[in-house]
Amino acid sequence: MSETAVLDIPVIDIVHPLPGFPEARRFALVQLDDAGVLCALRSLDDPDLRFLVVPPQHFFPDYTPEVSDDVVAELGIDSEHEVLLLVILTAGATLTDTTANLLAPVVVNTRTREAAQVILDDATFPVAAPLLG
Amino acid sequence: MLVLSRRVGESLQIGDDVVVTVLEVRGDVVRLGIAAPRSVAVNRSELLIQLESSNQAAASPSEQAVAALAAQLRERPTP
């Protein structure tokens, strides 16, 4: 990968570690397809670690999770326009076996590039929703 | 493990700035109020365990799985 390409990749700081991955604090958000739907959060602390993520609106148009004021304040979010919402995918053998974690989306402040995996207060959101539900 | 008995309305303090108050006891359900600074994450333990295993299952999919997923998403009509 060329140096220019690396510089182009937005680096995201995770303000609280992802549950299960206490050491991984910095990630690069990498686009994996031309449409910008499938992306990866690639750890800068552990080169072998990455998560597949997608913006949920492409798959779950009705998914409009409410993020608590505490999270908004902690991430320094001033406006919903500066929020990027991503959901983590667990890849199955096929698209139909692939699931998305709707209970704990990754909320990114695109201005400060700080992010957190937020456990929503509404515990009815599934942790493994079929991507093509 | 430290074990304490508390009545409804009584609290205990953890460190300098976390206060846990027993709000209600009904049968085997205890309602707790937790006052903590924003930097202290408060979560139900079983939820965190579920999330840990979900993240671990999601972590580092194989190149083949990623390529297959990308290909299938390309073929999928855009909504």
Backbone of each chain as ProteinMPNN parsed JSONL, in Angstrom:
{"seq_chain_A": "MSETAVLDIPVIDIVHPLPGFPEARRFALVQLDDAGVLCALRSLDDPDLRFLVVPPQHFFPDYTPEVSDDVVAELGIDSEHEVLLLVILTAGATLTDTTANLLAPVVVNTRTREAAQVILDDATFPVAAPLLG", "coords_chain_A": {"N_chain_A": [[0.856, -1.2, 0.0], [0.58, 2.217, -0.823], [2.195, 5.137, 0.561], [0.691, 7.433, 0.48], [-1.908, 6.467, 0.276], [-2.223, 5.342, 2.788], [-2.192, 7.6, 4.389], [-4.548, 8.681, 3.626], [-6.444, 7.227, 4.858], [-8.889, 7.399, 7.277], [-8.156, 7.723, 10.68], [-9.369, 6.307, 13.588], [-10.123, 6.886, 16.92], [-10.849, 4.877, 19.62], [-12.823, 5.511, 22.329], [-13.676, 4.055, 24.529], [-12.545, 0.785, 25.099], [-13.407, -1.833, 22.777], [-15.664, -4.289, 23.891], [-14.084, -7.214, 24.897], [-11.784, -6.676, 23.534], [-9.535, -5.199, 24.855], [-7.065, -4.002, 24.305], [-7.055, -2.766, 21.859], [-7.098, 0.289, 20.571], [-6.89, 2.137, 18.509], [-8.073, 2.536, 15.253], [-8.164, 2.059, 11.713], [-10.397, 3.205, 9.31], [-11.433, 1.491, 6.633], [-12.377, 1.324, 3.31], [-13.992, -1.275, 1.586], [-15.294, -1.873, -0.735], [-16.378, -0.526, -3.928], [-18.725, 0.85, -3.687], [-18.777, 1.759, -1.159], [-20.107, 0.542, 0.873], [-19.414, -1.84, 2.238], [-17.123, -1.934, 4.769], [-14.056, -1.889, 6.671], [-12.93, -1.944, 9.996], [-9.798, -1.567, 10.843], [-7.409, -2.639, 13.05], [-4.874, -0.583, 14.434], [-3.235, -1.218, 16.386], [-3.008, -3.93, 16.583], [-2.076, -5.758, 14.024], [-3.361, -7.972, 12.969], [-5.981, -7.796, 13.562], [-9.25, -7.1, 12.642], [-12.466, -5.682, 11.938], [-15.47, -6.227, 10.211], [-17.577, -3.743, 8.985], [-20.658, -2.004, 8.378], [-22.591, 0.764, 7.139], [-25.663, 1.015, 8.7], [-28.041, 1.814, 7.42], [-28.308, 0.888, 4.82], [-29.177, -1.678, 5.007], [-30.902, -1.942, 7.117], [-33.302, -0.105, 7.083], [-35.158, 0.911, 8.891], [-33.861, 1.206, 11.211], [-33.192, 3.186, 13.76], [-31.474, 3.988, 16.099], [-31.504, 5.216, 19.448], [-29.231, 7.241, 20.963], [-27.724, 7.717, 24.076], [-27.655, 10.754, 26.077], [-25.329, 10.903, 27.543], [-23.451, 9.527, 26.004], [-23.428, 11.122, 23.721], [-22.392, 13.443, 24.831], [-19.921, 12.53, 25.76], [-18.59, 11.824, 23.427], [-18.44, 14.256, 22.332], [-20.321, 15.237, 20.511], [-21.82, 17.554, 18.459], [-23.757, 17.854, 16.581], [-26.145, 15.929, 14.77], [-25.352, 15.557, 12.226], [-22.659, 15.168, 12.155], [-22.257, 12.609, 12.885], [-21.281, 9.315, 12.347], [-22.695, 6.261, 11.846], [-22.078, 2.901, 12.441], [-22.416, -0.618, 11.98], [-21.286, -3.674, 13.375], [-20.304, -6.521, 11.609], [-20.798, -10.054, 11.663], [-19.31, -12.323, 9.794], [-20.813, -14.757, 7.827], [-20.942, -17.904, 6.03], [-22.331, -17.29, 3.765], [-24.156, -14.455, 2.437], [-26.646, -14.568, 3.613], [-26.168, -15.837, 5.976], [-24.79, -14.027, 7.372], [-24.491, -11.759, 10.041], [-25.546, -8.793, 11.807], [-24.591, -6.602, 14.404], [-26.89, -5.05, 16.103], [-27.422, -4.187, 18.589], [-25.233, -3.023, 19.742], [-23.992, -0.597, 18.265], [-21.32, 1.05, 16.454], [-20.473, 4.247, 17.158], [-19.402, 7.074, 15.555], [-17.736, 10.103, 15.868], [-17.377, 12.193, 13.348], [-16.024, 14.524, 13.133], [-14.156, 14.768, 15.248], [-13.049, 12.311, 15.086], [-13.359, 10.41, 17.012], [-14.618, 7.518, 18.604], [-17.068, 5.127, 19.792], [-18.135, 1.904, 20.859], [-21.363, 1.533, 21.37], [-23.52, 0.438, 23.813], [-26.813, 0.061, 23.453], [-29.557, 1.555, 25.213], [-32.014, 0.453, 24.821], [-32.715, -2.688, 25.07], [-33.907, -4.43, 23.332], [-32.937, -4.525, 20.79], [-31.351, -6.717, 18.505], [-28.364, -8.705, 18.961], [-27.368, -10.147, 16.989], [-28.488, -9.724, 14.157], [-29.918, -10.961, 11.199], [-28.313, -10.038, 8.188], [-29.677, -9.771, 5.846], [-32.488, -9.432, 6.615]], "CA_chain_A": [[0.0, 0.0, 0.0], [1.414, 3.41, -0.915], [2.149, 5.99, 1.741], [-0.421, 8.375, 0.296], [-3.151, 5.769, 0.587], [-2.303, 5.185, 4.241], [-2.548, 8.898, 4.964], [-5.932, 8.978, 3.289], [-7.359, 6.426, 5.675], [-9.185, 8.06, 8.551], [-7.829, 6.973, 11.891], [-10.43, 6.488, 14.577], [-9.752, 6.538, 18.288], [-11.952, 4.301, 20.387], [-12.688, 6.107, 23.659], [-13.724, 2.899, 25.437], [-12.217, -0.385, 24.288], [-14.488, -2.732, 22.396], [-15.698, -5.441, 24.8], [-13.325, -8.362, 24.389], [-10.535, -6.238, 22.902], [-9.114, -4.055, 25.667], [-5.814, -3.378, 23.862], [-7.197, -2.132, 20.541], [-7.641, 1.629, 20.791], [-6.884, 2.949, 17.298], [-8.479, 1.776, 14.079], [-8.331, 2.762, 10.438], [-11.631, 2.843, 8.613], [-11.012, 1.175, 5.274], [-13.485, 0.971, 2.418], [-13.642, -2.529, 0.923], [-15.917, -1.977, -2.057], [-16.482, 0.778, -4.596], [-19.953, 1.536, -3.271], [-18.599, 2.298, 0.191], [-21.021, -0.106, 1.814], [-18.645, -2.742, 3.1], [-15.901, -1.302, 5.257], [-13.405, -2.61, 7.752], [-12.172, -1.241, 11.017], [-8.56, -2.328, 10.961], [-6.686, -2.183, 14.242], [-3.507, -0.105, 14.254], [-2.472, -1.761, 17.505], [-2.829, -5.357, 16.316], [-2.276, -5.819, 12.57], [-4.203, -9.102, 12.568], [-7.358, -7.609, 14.03], [-10.145, -6.184, 11.936], [-13.901, -5.94, 12.005], [-16.264, -5.756, 9.077], [-18.651, -2.849, 9.406], [-21.456, -1.372, 7.314], [-23.586, 1.726, 7.595], [-26.853, 0.167, 8.802], [-29.221, 2.246, 6.654], [-28.424, 0.114, 3.587], [-29.761, -2.986, 5.282], [-31.937, -1.824, 8.148], [-33.768, 1.285, 6.915], [-35.955, 1.353, 10.036], [-33.007, 1.2, 12.408], [-32.834, 4.542, 14.176], [-31.233, 3.836, 17.527], [-31.352, 6.425, 20.245], [-27.988, 7.23, 21.728], [-27.98, 8.499, 25.295], [-26.985, 12.056, 26.19], [-23.98, 10.681, 28.056], [-22.581, 9.161, 24.875], [-23.33, 12.327, 22.891], [-21.475, 14.368, 25.504], [-18.571, 11.984, 25.846], [-17.964, 11.883, 22.105], [-18.387, 15.655, 21.909], [-21.133, 15.384, 19.302], [-22.587, 18.796, 18.462], [-24.866, 17.792, 15.627], [-26.269, 14.561, 14.257], [-24.712, 15.492, 10.905], [-21.266, 14.753, 12.266], [-22.219, 11.248, 13.405], [-21.285, 8.169, 11.438], [-23.133, 5.072, 12.561], [-21.639, 1.667, 11.791], [-22.695, -1.832, 12.755], [-20.266, -4.704, 13.182], [-20.821, -7.746, 10.988], [-20.167, -11.36, 11.839], [-19.419, -12.892, 8.454], [-21.149, -16.167, 7.686], [-20.48, -18.466, 4.766], [-23.014, -16.534, 2.713], [-24.759, -13.21, 2.889], [-27.801, -14.865, 4.463], [-25.686, -16.255, 7.297], [-24.055, -12.921, 7.972], [-25.34, -11.019, 10.978], [-25.101, -7.463, 12.22], [-24.841, -6.309, 15.814], [-27.694, -3.829, 16.207], [-27.51, -3.795, 19.997], [-24.081, -2.195, 20.108], [-23.378, -0.002, 17.086], [-20.154, 1.916, 16.646], [-20.838, 5.641, 16.897], [-18.174, 7.809, 15.249], [-17.793, 11.547, 15.663], [-16.523, 12.35, 12.162], [-15.219, 15.744, 13.282], [-13.021, 14.519, 16.136], [-12.597, 10.946, 14.809], [-13.455, 9.577, 18.205], [-15.73, 6.592, 18.445], [-17.308, 4.171, 20.869], [-19.168, 0.907, 20.62], [-22.358, 1.965, 22.343], [-24.581, -0.512, 24.146], [-28.042, 0.863, 23.484], [-30.413, 1.354, 26.386], [-33.118, -0.408, 24.385], [-32.103, -4.009, 24.956], [-34.636, -5.29, 22.397], [-32.18, -4.647, 19.551], [-30.607, -7.984, 18.528], [-26.912, -8.66, 18.846], [-27.041, -10.854, 15.743], [-29.615, -9.603, 13.235], [-29.524, -11.36, 9.839], [-28.054, -8.846, 7.39], [-30.799, -9.678, 4.931], [-33.538, -9.883, 7.532]], "C_chain_A": [[0.889, 1.247, 0.0], [1.224, 4.284, 0.321], [0.964, 6.956, 1.671], [-1.743, 7.724, 0.702], [-3.323, 5.63, 2.099], [-2.747, 6.488, 4.888], [-4.007, 9.241, 4.709], [-6.928, 8.257, 4.196], [-7.627, 7.134, 6.996], [-8.853, 7.151, 9.733], [-8.846, 7.337, 12.958], [-9.915, 6.043, 15.938], [-10.989, 6.038, 19.018], [-11.814, 4.778, 21.834], [-12.854, 5.079, 24.779], [-13.354, 1.699, 24.591], [-13.465, -1.176, 23.923], [-14.486, -3.91, 23.368], [-15.004, -6.645, 24.159], [-11.988, -7.976, 23.802], [-9.974, -4.999, 23.607], [-7.894, -3.317, 25.121], [-5.987, -2.536, 22.603], [-7.871, -0.779, 20.677], [-7.731, 2.452, 19.51], [-7.174, 2.059, 16.099], [-8.427, 2.679, 12.848], [-9.622, 2.27, 9.813], [-11.3, 2.699, 7.132], [-12.227, 0.741, 4.466], [-13.098, -0.28, 1.63], [-14.331, -2.706, -0.423], [-16.113, -0.58, -2.629], [-17.68, 1.568, -4.092], [-19.812, 2.152, -1.873], [-19.547, 1.704, 1.198], [-20.235, -0.962, 2.798], [-17.321, -2.073, 3.472], [-15.284, -2.209, 6.319], [-12.831, -1.608, 8.731], [-10.94, -2.087, 11.271], [-7.768, -1.762, 12.123], [-5.29, -1.713, 13.876], [-2.614, -0.609, 15.39], [-2.147, -3.238, 17.294], [-3.126, -5.581, 14.837], [-3.173, -6.971, 12.123], [-5.683, -8.878, 12.882], [-8.118, -6.649, 13.118], [-11.591, -6.639, 12.096], [-14.54, -5.441, 10.72], [-17.376, -4.876, 9.617], [-19.389, -2.339, 8.176], [-22.279, -0.247, 7.938], [-24.947, 1.019, 7.59], [-27.995, 0.553, 7.864], [-29.399, 1.475, 5.346], [-29.183, -1.195, 3.794], [-30.937, -2.912, 6.252], [-32.491, -0.395, 8.111], [-34.57, 1.81, 8.112], [-35.138, 1.485, 11.317], [-32.571, 2.632, 12.734], [-32.61, 4.53, 15.684], [-31.061, 5.184, 18.214], [-30.118, 6.291, 21.123], [-28.156, 8.175, 22.909], [-27.176, 9.803, 25.292], [-25.55, 11.905, 26.686], [-23.0, 10.379, 26.929], [-22.351, 10.379, 23.979], [-22.309, 13.288, 23.506], [-20.052, 13.825, 25.497], [-17.842, 12.038, 24.507], [-17.915, 13.311, 21.562], [-19.18, 15.924, 20.645], [-21.991, 16.654, 19.422], [-23.833, 18.696, 17.592], [-24.93, 16.374, 15.082], [-25.608, 14.413, 12.884], [-23.265, 15.032, 10.995], [-21.135, 13.332, 12.814], [-22.205, 10.242, 12.261], [-21.634, 6.942, 12.269], [-22.691, 3.843, 11.765], [-22.087, 0.493, 12.642], [-21.673, -2.902, 12.373], [-20.918, -5.969, 12.636], [-20.056, -8.961, 11.489], [-20.39, -12.107, 10.535], [-19.767, -14.368, 8.53], [-20.624, -16.668, 6.357], [-21.115, -17.722, 3.591], [-23.618, -15.276, 3.325], [-25.915, -13.479, 3.858], [-27.39, -15.323, 5.861], [-24.953, -15.142, 8.036], [-24.988, -12.104, 8.853], [-24.703, -9.681, 11.341], [-25.478, -7.243, 13.678], [-25.576, -4.97, 15.922], [-27.795, -3.337, 17.647], [-26.38, -2.836, 20.376], [-23.403, -1.652, 18.854], [-22.127, 0.789, 17.459], [-20.567, 3.326, 16.223], [-19.544, 6.435, 16.727], [-18.509, 9.296, 15.154], [-16.832, 11.851, 14.511], [-15.659, 13.608, 12.261], [-13.965, 15.475, 14.119], [-12.377, 13.163, 15.873], [-12.48, 10.115, 16.079], [-14.707, 8.719, 18.08], [-15.88, 5.726, 19.684], [-18.293, 3.128, 20.366], [-20.184, 1.083, 21.733], [-23.38, 0.853, 22.568], [-25.855, 0.294, 24.323], [-28.852, 0.541, 24.734], [-31.563, 0.41, 26.066], [-32.566, -1.807, 24.084], [-32.87, -4.93, 24.012], [-33.921, -5.387, 21.044], [-31.334, -5.918, 19.585], [-29.111, -7.783, 18.352], [-26.476, -9.359, 17.547], [-28.269, -10.843, 14.832], [-29.161, -10.049, 11.849], [-29.412, -10.123, 8.95], [-29.172, -8.652, 6.353], [-32.037, -10.188, 5.653], [-34.917, -9.939, 6.913]], "O_chain_A": [[1.857, 1.311, 0.759], [0.222, 4.179, 1.029], [0.324, 7.251, 2.68], [-2.577, 8.332, 1.372], [-4.426, 5.78, 2.624], [-3.564, 6.494, 5.808], [-4.626, 9.988, 5.466], [-8.096, 8.633, 4.286], [-6.698, 7.433, 7.745], [-9.224, 5.978, 9.767], [-9.14, 8.509, 13.196], [-9.346, 4.961, 16.081], [-12.033, 6.69, 19.029], [-10.814, 4.49, 22.493], [-12.252, 5.21, 25.845], [-13.812, 1.6, 23.453], [-14.449, -1.188, 24.662], [-13.429, -4.476, 23.646], [-15.308, -7.032, 23.03], [-11.136, -8.837, 23.586], [-9.941, -3.905, 23.043], [-7.695, -2.142, 25.428], [-5.151, -1.681, 22.312], [-9.084, -0.705, 20.876], [-8.551, 3.365, 19.421], [-6.601, 0.98, 15.948], [-8.62, 3.892, 12.935], [-9.902, 1.072, 9.789], [-10.934, 3.668, 6.468], [-13.004, -0.109, 4.899], [-12.005, -0.345, 1.068], [-13.976, -3.612, -1.178], [-16.026, 0.418, -1.914], [-17.66, 2.799, -4.072], [-20.636, 2.969, -1.462], [-19.776, 2.283, 2.26], [-20.369, -0.83, 4.015], [-16.521, -1.703, 2.612], [-15.906, -3.158, 6.795], [-12.314, -0.56, 8.344], [-11.02, -3.176, 11.838], [-7.491, -0.564, 12.18], [-4.596, -2.367, 13.096], [-1.394, -0.446, 15.355], [-1.126, -3.731, 17.775], [-4.288, -5.593, 14.432], [-3.692, -6.947, 11.008], [-6.532, -9.685, 12.505], [-7.673, -5.53, 12.861], [-11.881, -7.807, 12.352], [-14.198, -4.374, 10.21], [-18.037, -5.227, 10.594], [-18.828, -2.251, 7.084], [-22.622, -0.299, 9.119], [-25.342, 0.473, 6.559], [-28.835, -0.289, 7.543], [-30.507, 1.41, 4.813], [-29.759, -1.743, 2.855], [-31.852, -3.734, 6.199], [-32.193, 0.419, 8.985], [-34.65, 3.021, 8.321], [-35.668, 1.834, 12.372], [-31.703, 3.203, 12.074], [-33.45, 5.002, 16.45], [-30.549, 6.145, 17.64], [-29.986, 5.356, 21.913], [-28.663, 9.288, 22.764], [-26.164, 9.931, 24.603], [-24.666, 12.673, 26.304], [-21.882, 10.894, 26.895], [-21.231, 10.636, 23.536], [-21.477, 13.865, 22.807], [-19.096, 14.564, 25.26], [-16.634, 12.267, 24.455], [-17.41, 13.547, 20.465], [-18.777, 16.731, 19.807], [-22.777, 16.804, 20.358], [-24.834, 19.368, 17.839], [-23.909, 15.701, 14.948], [-25.337, 13.301, 12.431], [-22.705, 14.555, 10.008], [-20.038, 12.898, 13.166], [-23.013, 10.315, 11.335], [-20.969, 6.625, 13.255], [-22.91, 3.767, 10.556], [-22.136, 0.586, 13.868], [-21.259, -3.016, 11.219], [-21.946, -6.424, 13.137], [-18.846, -8.913, 11.71], [-21.516, -12.48, 10.207], [-19.096, -15.138, 9.217], [-19.939, -15.94, 5.639], [-20.488, -17.554, 2.545], [-23.595, -15.066, 4.538], [-26.136, -12.72, 4.801], [-28.164, -15.213, 6.811], [-24.548, -15.307, 9.187], [-26.118, -11.796, 8.474], [-23.498, -9.477, 11.199], [-26.551, -7.649, 14.124], [-24.967, -3.903, 15.844], [-28.207, -2.203, 17.895], [-26.551, -1.955, 21.219], [-22.373, -2.17, 18.423], [-21.912, 1.144, 18.618], [-20.958, 3.558, 15.08], [-18.7, 6.472, 17.622], [-19.44, 9.694, 14.454], [-15.615, 11.774, 14.679], [-14.667, 13.735, 11.543], [-12.863, 15.89, 13.76], [-11.287, 12.886, 16.373], [-11.622, 9.241, 16.2], [-15.719, 9.144, 17.522], [-14.97, 5.603, 20.504], [-19.171, 3.423, 19.555], [-19.897, 0.812, 22.899], [-24.024, 0.388, 21.627], [-25.961, 1.113, 25.236], [-28.836, -0.581, 25.239], [-32.027, -0.337, 26.927], [-32.03, -2.069, 23.008], [-32.522, -6.105, 23.896], [-34.266, -6.245, 20.231], [-30.666, -6.181, 20.585], [-28.653, -6.844, 17.7], [-25.353, -9.174, 17.078], [-28.998, -11.831, 14.747], [-28.134, -9.578, 11.36], [-30.295, -9.266, 8.951], [-29.555, -7.527, 6.031], [-32.563, -11.253, 5.33], [-35.881, -10.304, 7.586]]}, "seq_chain_B": "MLVLSRRVGESLQIGDDVVVTVLEVRGDVVRLGIAAPRSVAVNRSELLIQLESSNQAAASPSEQAVAALAAQLRERPTP", "coords_chain_B": {"N_chain_B": [[-14.511, -11.564, 47.661], [-16.238, -8.716, 48.709], [-18.83, -8.573, 51.017], [-21.82, -6.973, 51.764], [-24.581, -5.886, 53.773], [-27.478, -4.119, 52.922], [-30.188, -1.816, 53.344], [-33.332, -0.869, 51.8], [-33.049, 2.237, 50.255], [-30.619, 2.756, 51.317], [-27.124, 3.282, 50.666], [-24.023, 2.515, 48.963], [-20.63, 3.386, 48.618], [-18.294, 3.432, 46.0], [-14.999, 3.779, 45.5], [-14.084, 7.19, 44.792], [-16.189, 8.399, 43.491], [-18.405, 6.851, 42.761], [-21.627, 5.861, 43.426], [-23.814, 3.528, 44.708], [-27.152, 2.839, 45.068], [-29.699, 1.169, 46.854], [-32.804, 0.842, 45.572], [-35.236, -0.497, 45.527], [-36.693, -3.513, 46.645], [-38.091, -6.378, 45.524], [-39.428, -9.411, 45.851], [-37.28, -11.572, 44.158], [-36.038, -9.584, 42.831], [-33.929, -6.857, 42.643], [-33.771, -3.408, 42.597], [-31.454, -1.091, 41.537], [-29.868, 2.04, 41.935], [-27.455, 3.831, 40.191], [-24.938, 6.1, 40.538], [-22.523, 7.596, 38.724], [-19.478, 8.88, 37.291], [-19.311, 9.986, 33.851], [-17.238, 8.717, 32.555], [-17.113, 6.252, 33.627], [-18.177, 3.204, 32.71], [-21.272, 1.658, 32.961], [-22.737, -1.376, 32.952], [-24.98, -4.121, 32.387], [-23.833, -7.229, 33.48], [-24.208, -9.648, 32.054], [-24.845, -8.758, 29.559], [-22.552, -7.54, 28.679], [-20.885, -9.737, 28.536], [-22.135, -11.147, 26.517], [-21.721, -9.369, 24.446], [-18.946, -9.335, 24.272], [-18.478, -11.951, 23.33], [-19.806, -11.79, 20.918], [-18.319, -9.816, 19.593], [-15.887, -11.156, 19.497], [-16.523, -13.267, 17.826], [-16.979, -11.845, 15.547], [-14.568, -10.75, 14.911], [-11.77, -10.322, 12.77], [-12.425, -11.768, 10.173], [-11.902, -14.305, 7.628], [-9.936, -13.804, 4.629], [-11.196, -14.96, 2.453], [-13.864, -15.074, 3.281], [-14.438, -12.369, 3.461], [-14.047, -11.543, 0.821], [-16.02, -13.045, -0.453], [-18.298, -12.011, 0.706], [-18.16, -9.338, -0.13], [-18.446, -9.718, -2.874], [-21.009, -10.81, -3.029], [-22.483, -8.686, -2.062], [-22.093, -6.834, -4.058], [-23.558, -7.952, -6.111], [-26.046, -7.694, -5.201], [-29.138, -6.056, -5.554], [-29.365, -2.543, -5.273], [-30.964, -0.991, -2.531]], "CA_chain_B": [[-15.612, -10.624, 47.412], [-16.777, -8.02, 49.875], [-20.285, -8.738, 51.112], [-22.424, -5.991, 52.666], [-26.047, -5.844, 53.799], [-28.024, -2.765, 52.797], [-31.644, -1.729, 53.292], [-33.844, 0.026, 50.764], [-32.739, 3.638, 50.526], [-29.229, 2.898, 51.72], [-26.173, 3.329, 49.553], [-22.614, 2.268, 49.229], [-19.774, 4.193, 47.757], [-17.15, 2.716, 45.435], [-14.026, 4.798, 45.123], [-14.433, 8.565, 45.16], [-17.31, 9.034, 42.812], [-19.468, 5.943, 42.333], [-22.546, 5.569, 44.529], [-24.858, 2.574, 44.347], [-28.241, 2.934, 46.037], [-30.76, 0.177, 46.718], [-34.049, 1.603, 45.416], [-36.442, -1.301, 45.759], [-36.514, -4.961, 46.654], [-39.391, -7.032, 45.364], [-39.132, -10.814, 45.541], [-35.856, -11.766, 43.887], [-35.567, -8.481, 41.98], [-33.408, -5.692, 43.357], [-33.525, -2.262, 41.711], [-30.325, -0.303, 42.016], [-29.544, 3.294, 41.259], [-26.0, 3.978, 40.148], [-24.453, 7.429, 40.162], [-21.101, 7.452, 38.39], [-19.091, 9.806, 36.222], [-19.509, 9.521, 32.486], [-16.126, 7.873, 32.102], [-17.294, 4.909, 34.183], [-19.236, 2.495, 31.99], [-22.077, 0.783, 33.806], [-23.485, -2.272, 32.077], [-25.36, -5.422, 32.918], [-22.702, -8.121, 33.223], [-24.473, -10.658, 31.036], [-24.858, -8.069, 28.28], [-21.156, -7.336, 28.317], [-20.35, -11.049, 28.157], [-22.716, -11.433, 25.203], [-21.073, -8.484, 23.483], [-17.582, -9.824, 24.099], [-18.436, -13.119, 22.451], [-20.207, -11.345, 19.586], [-17.158, -9.146, 18.987], [-14.855, -12.146, 19.192], [-16.963, -14.01, 16.641], [-16.924, -10.946, 14.387], [-13.207, -10.266, 14.674], [-10.826, -10.886, 11.809], [-12.915, -12.795, 9.25], [-10.891, -14.705, 6.645], [-9.953, -13.07, 3.355], [-12.212, -15.574, 1.591], [-15.196, -14.656, 3.746], [-14.611, -10.958, 3.12], [-14.189, -11.453, -0.63], [-17.328, -13.602, -0.809], [-19.308, -11.048, 1.146], [-18.087, -8.172, -1.026], [-18.993, -10.121, -4.177], [-22.465, -10.953, -2.898], [-23.07, -7.352, -1.89], [-22.068, -6.193, -5.374], [-24.628, -8.508, -6.94], [-27.333, -7.397, -4.585], [-29.698, -4.795, -6.046], [-29.335, -1.495, -4.252], [-32.31, -0.754, -2.021]], "C_chain_B": [[-16.103, -10.025, 48.72], [-18.297, -8.185, 49.885], [-20.829, -7.77, 52.16], [-23.929, -6.179, 52.662], [-26.5, -4.396, 53.764], [-29.539, -2.846, 52.808], [-32.049, -0.817, 52.137], [-33.57, 1.473, 51.18], [-31.296, 3.853, 50.954], [-28.308, 2.748, 50.512], [-24.856, 2.71, 49.95], [-21.808, 3.021, 48.193], [-18.584, 3.369, 47.304], [-16.162, 3.771, 44.937], [-14.538, 6.171, 45.518], [-15.773, 8.997, 44.612], [-18.355, 8.075, 42.249], [-20.324, 5.598, 43.55], [-23.637, 4.638, 44.016], [-25.914, 2.597, 45.45], [-29.256, 1.83, 45.781], [-32.092, 0.928, 46.679], [-35.262, 0.785, 45.841], [-36.05, -2.775, 45.788], [-37.893, -5.587, 46.569], [-39.139, -8.472, 44.933], [-37.641, -10.967, 45.295], [-35.296, -10.678, 42.956], [-35.143, -7.306, 42.848], [-33.198, -4.571, 42.349], [-32.463, -1.382, 42.334], [-30.244, 0.995, 41.243], [-28.036, 3.481, 41.316], [-25.65, 5.392, 39.702], [-22.952, 7.312, 39.947], [-20.745, 8.482, 37.332], [-19.219, 9.141, 34.857], [-18.434, 8.532, 32.034], [-16.231, 6.454, 32.644], [-18.469, 4.246, 33.466], [-19.956, 1.577, 32.96], [-22.929, -0.081, 32.882], [-23.896, -3.524, 32.831], [-24.275, -6.427, 32.52], [-22.979, -9.08, 32.079], [-24.493, -10.046, 29.638], [-23.436, -7.891, 27.763], [-20.515, -8.645, 27.864], [-20.848, -11.429, 26.766], [-22.002, -10.618, 24.117], [-19.633, -8.909, 23.222], [-17.56, -10.998, 23.133], [-18.885, -12.749, 21.043], [-19.036, -10.662, 18.872], [-16.081, -10.153, 18.625], [-15.223, -12.973, 17.967], [-16.824, -13.158, 15.381], [-15.498, -10.624, 13.981], [-12.489, -11.061, 13.598], [-11.396, -12.034, 10.979], [-11.837, -13.113, 8.213], [-11.027, -13.866, 5.382], [-11.038, -13.628, 2.434], [-13.611, -15.112, 1.977], [-15.462, -13.212, 3.345], [-14.851, -10.81, 1.624], [-15.567, -11.95, -1.062], [-18.438, -12.618, -0.446], [-19.339, -9.839, 0.213], [-18.718, -8.509, -2.372], [-20.512, -10.216, -4.109], [-23.144, -9.601, -2.73], [-23.1, -6.603, -3.215], [-23.243, -6.644, -6.222], [-26.015, -8.124, -6.435], [-27.863, -6.078, -5.148], [-29.694, -3.745, -4.93], [-30.759, -1.164, -3.814], [-32.841, 0.634, -2.418]], "O_chain_B": [[-16.348, -10.73, 49.699], [-18.96, -7.959, 48.873], [-20.362, -7.747, 53.298], [-24.497, -6.589, 51.65], [-25.971, -3.55, 54.486], [-30.115, -3.827, 52.338], [-31.226, -0.095, 51.575], [-33.83, 1.868, 52.317], [-30.802, 4.98, 50.958], [-28.673, 2.168, 49.489], [-24.609, 2.42, 51.121], [-22.243, 3.255, 47.065], [-17.941, 2.693, 48.106], [-16.481, 4.559, 44.047], [-15.324, 6.307, 46.456], [-16.432, 9.862, 45.19], [-19.113, 8.447, 41.353], [-19.823, 5.112, 44.564], [-24.298, 4.925, 43.018], [-25.6, 2.397, 46.624], [-29.634, 1.58, 44.636], [-32.462, 1.58, 47.655], [-36.199, 1.311, 46.441], [-35.179, -3.214, 45.038], [-38.751, -5.361, 47.423], [-38.7, -8.732, 43.813], [-36.825, -10.548, 46.116], [-34.223, -10.836, 42.373], [-35.909, -6.825, 43.682], [-32.513, -4.768, 41.345], [-32.557, -0.984, 43.495], [-30.518, 1.04, 40.044], [-27.418, 3.31, 42.367], [-26.028, 5.821, 38.611], [-22.204, 6.974, 40.864], [-21.605, 8.91, 36.562], [-19.234, 7.916, 34.731], [-18.694, 7.632, 31.236], [-15.528, 5.556, 32.183], [-19.614, 4.677, 33.603], [-19.327, 0.811, 33.69], [-23.748, 0.434, 32.121], [-23.242, -3.932, 33.791], [-23.853, -6.469, 31.365], [-22.116, -9.313, 31.232], [-24.197, -10.723, 28.653], [-23.158, -8.066, 26.576], [-19.71, -8.666, 26.933], [-20.099, -11.958, 25.945], [-21.723, -11.114, 23.025], [-19.157, -8.852, 22.088], [-16.731, -11.046, 22.225], [-18.401, -13.329, 20.071], [-18.795, -10.905, 17.689], [-15.434, -10.034, 17.584], [-14.36, -13.338, 17.169], [-16.582, -13.676, 14.291], [-15.245, -10.265, 12.831], [-12.585, -12.286, 13.523], [-10.903, -13.158, 11.069], [-10.962, -12.288, 7.949], [-12.082, -13.297, 5.101], [-11.714, -12.88, 1.728], [-14.435, -14.799, 1.118], [-16.571, -12.868, 2.938], [-15.73, -10.063, 1.196], [-16.206, -11.353, -1.929], [-19.39, -12.425, -1.202], [-20.408, -9.376, -0.184], [-19.439, -7.693, -2.947], [-21.215, -9.762, -5.012], [-24.26, -9.401, -3.208], [-24.02, -5.827, -3.472], [-23.848, -5.857, -6.95], [-27.011, -8.219, -7.152], [-27.129, -5.092, -5.213], [-29.992, -4.055, -3.776], [-31.659, -1.069, -4.649], [-33.965, 0.988, -2.065]]}, "name": "protein", "num_of_chains": 2, "seq": "MSETAVLDIPVIDIVHPLPGFPEARRFALVQLDDAGVLCALRSLDDPDLRFLVVPPQHFFPDYTPEVSDDVVAELGIDSEHEVLLLVILTAGATLTDTTANLLAPVVVNTRTREAAQVILDDATFPVAAPLLGMLVLSRRVGESLQIGDDVVVTVLEVRGDVVRLGIAAPRSVAVNRSELLIQLESSNQAAASPSEQAVAALAAQLRERPTP"}
